[in-house]
């Protein structure tokens, strides 16, 4: 349960909560689920998938998983170089605190536990990109 809660913490961004509260998703509206997606041919369901909030949810999940991976990659890079600053350690401890406290909720993890650290994840992910892009030769 703890591993599932931790992975859910870093992937559950609350996009469905936001879409529901903003009125984009009607609570009574039937939303296609991933299990329904794989029941038939993906091409048969493609139109329903694109019109469904599932498409937006999947895109946001991919985005936040990438942000989380960049966050941890940068922390690891700085730790290997022994260049962890007090600020980065503080941010890492804050993120770790929120992630670990969600374990007690089990499968009840939702976006409200994640919102306080989104800015931290995003800031470190941007630094990560700035660090890795020159290494990949993608800068101009």
C-alpha positions in Angstrom: 0.0 0.0 0.0 2.8 2.4 0.8 4.5 2.1 -2.6 1.2 2.6 -4.3 0.4 5.6 -2.2 3.8 7.1 -3.0 3.5 6.5 -6.7 0.0 7.9 -6.6 1.2 11.0 -4.8 3.6 11.8 -7.6 1.2 11.1 -10.4 -2.2 12.2 -9.1 -2.3 15.9 -10.0 -6.0 16.6 -9.3 -6.9 17.5 -12.8 -10.2 15.6 -12.5 -11.0 17.4 -9.3 -10.3 20.8 -10.9 -12.4 19.9 -14.0 -15.3 18.7 -11.8 -15.2 21.8 -9.6 -15.0 24.1 -12.6 -18.0 22.5 -14.2 -16.2 21.0 -17.2 -17.0 17.5 -16.0 -20.6 16.7 -15.0 -20.6 14.2 -12.1 -23.3 12.3 -13.8 -21.5 12.1 -17.1 -20.1 8.7 -18.0 -16.3 8.9 -18.4 -14.5 6.3 -20.4 -12.0 4.5 -18.1 -8.7 2.9 -19.1 -10.2 -0.6 -18.7 -12.9 0.3 -21.2 -10.3 1.7 -23.5 -8.6 -1.7 -23.9 -11.8 -3.7 -24.3 -12.0 -3.1 -28.0 -9.9 -1.7 -30.7 -8.3 1.6 -29.7 -9.3 3.0 -33.1 -13.0 2.2 -32.4 -12.9 4.2 -29.2 -10.6 7.0 -30.4 -13.3 9.5 -30.9 -14.8 8.8 -27.5 -11.4 9.0 -25.9 -10.5 12.4 -27.4 -13.9 13.8 -26.4 -13.6 12.4 -22.9 -11.9 14.1 -20.0 -9.7 11.0 -19.8 -7.5 12.5 -22.6 -6.9 15.7 -20.6 -6.3 13.6 -17.4 -3.8 11.3 -19.2 -1.9 14.3 -20.6 -1.7 16.0 -17.2 -0.6 12.7 -15.5 2.2 12.3 -18.1 3.3 15.9 -17.5 3.4 15.6 -13.7 5.2 12.2 -13.8 7.8 13.8 -16.1 8.1 16.8 -13.7 8.5 14.3 -10.7 11.2 12.3 -12.6 13.1 15.5 -13.5 12.8 16.6 -9.8 14.4 13.4 -8.6 17.0 13.3 -11.4 18.2 16.8 -10.4 18.4 15.9 -6.7 20.4 12.8 -7.6 22.7 14.8 -9.9 23.4 17.4 -7.2 24.0 14.7 -4.6 26.5 12.9 -6.8 28.3 16.2 -7.5 28.1 17.1 -3.8 26.5 20.4 -4.6 23.3 20.2 -2.6 22.5 23.6 -1.3 20.5 24.3 1.9 17.5 25.5 -0.2 17.4 22.3 -2.3 17.7 20.1 0.7 14.8 22.1 2.3 12.7 21.6 -0.8 13.5 17.9 -0.9 12.6 17.5 2.8 9.3 19.3 2.3 8.4 17.1 -0.7 9.5 14.0 1.2 7.4 15.0 4.2 4.2 15.4 2.1 4.9 12.2 0.2 5.5 10.2 3.4 2.5 11.6 5.2 0.2 10.5 2.4 1.1 6.8 3.2 -1.1 7.0 6.2 -4.1 7.7 3.9 -3.5 4.5 1.8 -5.5 4.7 -1.4 -7.3 7.9 -0.3 -4.5 10.1 -1.7 -6.0 13.0 -3.6 -4.8 16.3 -5.0 -5.1 18.3 -1.8 -1.9 16.6 -0.5 -0.1 17.4 -3.6 -0.9 21.1 -4.2 1.4 22.5 -1.5 4.5 21.0 -3.2 3.6 21.5 -6.9 5.6 24.7 -7.1 8.7 23.0 -5.5 8.5 20.1 -8.0 8.1 22.5 -10.9 11.0 24.8 -9.9 13.4 22.0 -9.4 12.3 20.3 -12.7 13.0 23.5 -14.5 16.5 23.6 -13.0 16.9 20.0 -14.0 16.0 20.8 -17.6 18.5 23.7 -17.6 21.1 21.3 -16.4 20.4 18.4 -18.7 19.6 20.2 -22.0 23.3 21.4 -22.5 24.5 17.8 -21.8 22.2 16.4 -24.5 23.4 19.0 -27.0 19.9 20.4 -27.5 20.8 24.0 -26.8 21.3 26.4 -29.7 
